[in-house]
């Protein structure tokens, strides 16, 4: 009996220690100095375990919990939200929304406007709680934003024109990452990728804009693509910074969460966490462990989900 009690006590102690370690790493912020280290791996994997568990619990007890990315009825942002009318009427933006139809070139004009609005730099601490108008107000006062900030802003400007858009996450095997976006183009009847931070986009050799998944496959196969760099004074892309383009060949994470207007959850919510909202296709083992949804480019059902037209997409007609 004493031996059994000792075993139970020992197992309980080990369990408590492991749980405490998991919670410690899960709540610890990921810092740039962590990248590539054991600390970095432990934090990402711990966050993934906690978020997957949290999301599973929410799915069980909360009937209003957001659908998962692979569900056929996944809900995109509600484009009728009154905040989008505020965007369309903002004096800095109103001219963009006078047009009846948005073509790819019109999206490029929004990209240039946004890249002109502020230089790349460390974002304000509370920017994740803000949306595009508040972020532009901050930029008018000198605030700067990193890749995720400008991508979030551009997505909201596009959604104000009834154009669905979503975050795309790319990274290399050392843990260095970058955020871009893709939007649904009625003109091309497909998703098109744009990097508003570096101010570039890519096409095939015939000039057709590429999606994130297409760019991943073509980069992985060493196929030629065309690159178009914007003219803004704040454009980051140059010959010294082009190495990040190699990230596309290693993998892409298509993030289905874009509800910053109607459901602006913190990152600690399973609905907003990239762990539960991203479909990852790539080769990086750590990313495969981090994201709940991990697939290969051979799984056609997942490819169809990634490539399909969002059900809420409209005909890009002015409101």
C-alpha positions in Angstrom: 0.0 0.0 0.0 2.8 2.4 0.9 4.5 1.6 -2.4 1.3 2.4 -4.3 0.9 5.7 -2.4 4.5 6.6 -3.2 3.9 5.9 -6.9 0.8 7.9 -7.0 2.5 10.8 -5.2 5.4 10.6 -7.6 3.2 10.5 -10.7 1.1 13.4 -9.3 4.2 15.5 -8.6 5.5 14.8 -12.1 2.1 15.7 -13.6 1.9 18.9 -11.7 5.5 19.8 -12.7 4.8 19.1 -16.4 1.6 21.1 -16.3 3.3 24.0 -14.6 6.1 23.9 -17.2 3.5 23.8 -20.1 1.6 26.8 -18.7 4.8 28.7 -18.1 6.0 28.4 -21.7 2.4 28.9 -23.1 2.0 32.2 -21.4 5.5 33.5 -22.1 5.8 36.0 -25.0 7.8 34.9 -28.0 10.8 37.3 -28.4 13.0 37.9 -31.4 15.9 36.6 -29.3 14.1 33.3 -28.9 14.0 32.5 -32.6 15.7 29.2 -33.4 16.3 28.2 -29.7 14.9 25.5 -27.6 13.0 28.2 -25.7 11.3 29.2 -29.0 10.3 25.7 -29.8 9.0 25.1 -26.2 6.9 28.3 -26.3 5.3 27.5 -29.7 4.5 23.9 -28.9 3.1 24.8 -25.5 0.9 27.5 -26.9 -0.3 25.1 -29.5 -1.2 22.4 -26.9 -3.1 24.9 -24.7 -4.9 26.6 -27.7 -6.0 23.3 -29.2 -7.3 22.1 -25.9 -9.0 25.4 -25.2 -10.6 25.4 -28.7 -11.8 21.8 -28.3 -13.4 22.7 -25.0 -15.1 25.8 -26.5 -16.4 23.7 -29.4 -18.0 21.3 -26.9 -19.7 23.8 -24.6 -20.4 26.8 -26.8 -22.7 26.4 -29.7 -21.9 29.9 -31.0 -18.2 29.2 -31.2 -16.8 30.1 -34.6 -16.6 27.4 -37.2 -13.2 25.8 -37.9 -11.4 26.6 -41.1 -12.2 23.3 -42.7 -15.9 23.5 -42.0 -17.9 24.1 -45.3 -19.9 26.9 -43.7 -17.0 28.9 -42.3 -18.1 32.4 -41.5 -16.0 35.3 -43.0 -16.2 38.8 -41.6 -19.7 40.4 -41.9 -19.1 43.0 -44.6 -22.3 44.8 -43.7 -20.9 45.9 -40.4 -21.4 49.7 -39.8 -17.7 50.2 -39.2 -17.0 49.7 -42.9 -19.3 52.6 -43.7 -17.1 54.7 -41.4 -14.1 53.6 -43.5 -15.8 54.5 -46.8 -16.7 58.0 -45.5 -13.4 58.8 -43.9 -11.9 61.9 -45.6 -8.6 60.1 -46.1 -10.2 57.2 -47.9 -13.5 58.4 -49.4 -12.1 58.9 -53.0 -11.2 55.2 -53.2 -14.8 54.2 -52.6 -16.3 56.3 -55.3 -15.6 53.8 -58.0 -18.3 51.3 -59.0 -16.0 48.3 -59.6 -12.6 47.5 -58.0 -10.1 45.9 -60.3 -6.6 44.6 -59.4 -5.1 48.0 -60.2 -7.5 49.7 -57.7 -6.2 47.3 -55.0 -2.6 48.3 -55.9 -3.6 52.0 -55.3 -4.8 51.2 -51.8 -1.5 49.4 -51.2 0.5 52.4 -52.3 -1.6 54.7 -50.1 -1.2 52.6 -47.1 2.6 52.1 -47.6 2.9 55.9 -48.0 1.0 56.5 -44.7 3.8 55.4 -42.4 7.3 53.8 -42.5 7.9 50.2 -41.3 8.8 50.1 -37.6 7.9 48.9 -34.1 4.1 49.0 -33.6 2.4 50.7 -30.6 1.8 48.2 -27.7 -2.0 48.4 -28.0 -2.3 48.3 -31.8 -3.9 44.8 -31.8 -6.9 46.3 -30.0 -7.3 48.9 -32.7 -8.7 48.9 -36.2 -7.7 50.6 -39.4 -9.1 54.1 -38.7 -7.6 54.3 -35.2 -4.4 52.9 -36.6 -4.3 55.6 -39.3 -5.0 58.2 -36.7 -1.9 56.9 -34.8 0.1 56.9 -38.0 -0.8 60.6 -38.6 0.8 61.2 -35.2 4.0 59.3 -36.0 3.2 55.7 -35.2 4.8 53.0 -37.2 3.6 49.4 -37.8 5.2 46.1 -38.7 4.0 43.6 -41.3 1.0 42.2 -39.3 -0.2 45.8 -38.7 -0.2 47.0 -42.3 -1.7 43.7 -43.5 -4.5 44.0 -41.0 -5.2 47.6 -42.1 -5.2 46.7 -45.8 -7.5 43.8 -45.3 -10.0 46.0 -43.6 -9.8 48.6 -46.4 -10.5 45.9 -48.9 -13.4 44.5 -46.9 -14.9 48.0 -46.9 -15.1 47.5 -50.7 -16.8 44.1 -50.2 -13.6 42.3 -51.1 -12.9 39.3 -48.7 -9.2 39.2 -47.6 -7.1 37.1 -45.2 -3.7 37.0 -43.6 -1.0 34.7 -44.9 1.9 33.6 -42.7 5.3 32.6 -44.0 8.4 31.6 -42.2 11.7 29.8 -42.5 13.0 26.8 -40.6 14.9 29.1 -38.2 11.7 30.6 -37.0 11.9 34.0 -38.7 8.5 35.0 -40.1 6.6 37.5 -42.1 3.0 38.4 -42.7 1.3 39.1 -46.0 -2.2 38.9 -47.3 -4.4 37.7 -50.1 -7.7 38.9 -51.4 -10.5 37.5 -53.5 -10.4 39.1 -57.0 -13.6 38.9 -59.0 -11.5 40.2 -62.0 -9.4 37.0 -62.0 -11.8 34.8 -60.1 -9.1 33.7 -57.6 -7.2 34.6 -54.5 -4.3 37.0 -55.2 -1.3 37.6 -52.8 0.0 41.0 -52.0 2.8 42.0 -49.5 1.9 45.5 -48.4 4.9 45.8 -46.0 7.6 45.1 -48.6 5.2 46.6 -51.2 5.4 43.7 -53.8 3.2 41.2 -55.5 3.9 38.3 -57.8 2.5 36.9 -61.1 3.2 34.0 -63.4 5.1 34.6 -66.6 1.8 35.5 -68.3 1.1 38.3 -65.8 -1.6 36.6 -63.9 -1.4 37.4 -60.1 -0.5 34.4 -57.9 -2.1 33.2 -54.7 -0.1 32.2 -51.7 -0.5 28.5 -52.5 0.5 29.0 -56.1 3.6 30.9 -55.1 4.5 28.2 -52.6 4.2 25.5 -55.3 6.0 27.4 -57.9 8.8 28.5 -55.5 9.1 24.9 -54.3 9.5 23.7 -57.9 11.9 26.6 -58.8 9.5 27.9 -61.5 9.9 31.4 -62.7 7.6 34.2 -61.4 7.5 37.9 -62.0 7.8 40.4 -59.2 6.4 43.9 -59.1 7.7 46.4 -56.6 5.7 49.5 -55.7 7.0 53.0 -55.9 6.2 54.3 -52.3 9.0 56.0 -50.5 8.5 53.6 -47.6 8.9 50.5 -49.8 11.0 48.0 -47.9 12.0 45.7 -50.7 15.5 45.9 -52.1 18.2 43.5 -53.1 19.5 43.2 -49.5 16.1 42.2 -48.1 14.9 39.7 -50.8 16.0 36.7 -48.9 12.6 36.4 -47.1 11.1 35.3 -50.4 12.6 31.9 -49.8 10.0 31.5 -47.1 7.3 30.9 -49.6 9.0 27.7 -50.8 9.1 26.3 -47.2 5.5 26.7 -46.4 2.4 29.0 -46.2 -0.1 29.3 -43.4 -3.5 30.5 -44.7 -5.3 32.3 -41.8 -9.1 32.1 -41.9 -9.6 34.5 -39.0 -10.4 38.0 -40.3 -13.2 39.1 -37.9 -11.3 42.1 -36.3 -14.5 44.3 -36.7 -17.3 42.0 -35.5 -15.3 39.8 -33.2 -12.1 41.5 -32.3 -10.8 38.8 -29.9 -7.4 38.9 -28.2 -4.8 36.5 -29.2 -5.5 34.5 -26.0 -8.9 33.5 -27.5 -9.0 30.2 -29.4 -11.1 31.8 -32.2 -8.4 34.4 -33.0 -5.4 32.2 -32.3 -3.4 31.2 -35.4 -3.1 27.7 -33.9 -6.8 27.1 -34.5 -7.4 29.4 -37.5 -4.5 28.6 -39.9 -4.3 25.9 -42.5 -0.6 25.2 -42.9 0.9 23.6 -46.0 4.7 23.1 -45.9 7.7 21.2 -44.8 8.7 22.8 -41.5 8.4 20.3 -38.7 8.0 22.9 -36.0 5.2 24.7 -37.9 3.5 21.3 -38.4 3.5 20.8 -34.6 2.3 24.4 -33.9 -0.7 24.5 -36.3 -3.6 22.3 -35.6 -4.4 22.1 -39.4 -1.4 20.6 -41.2 -1.7 19.3 -44.8 0.2 18.6 -47.9 -0.3 20.0 -51.4 -1.5 16.6 -52.5 -4.7 16.7 -50.4 -7.2 18.0 -53.0 -10.1 18.5 -50.6 -8.0 20.9 -48.5 -6.7 22.7 -51.7 -10.3 23.2 -52.8 -11.2 24.8 -49.4 -8.2 27.1 -49.6 -8.9 28.1 -53.2 -12.7 28.4 -53.1 -14.5 31.7 -53.4 -15.7 33.0 -50.0 -19.5 32.6 -49.8 -19.8 36.2 -48.5 -18.0 37.6 -51.5 -20.1 40.1 -53.5 -19.7 41.4 -57.0 -17.5 44.3 -55.8 -20.4 46.8 -56.4 -20.2 50.1 -54.5 -22.6 50.4 -51.6 
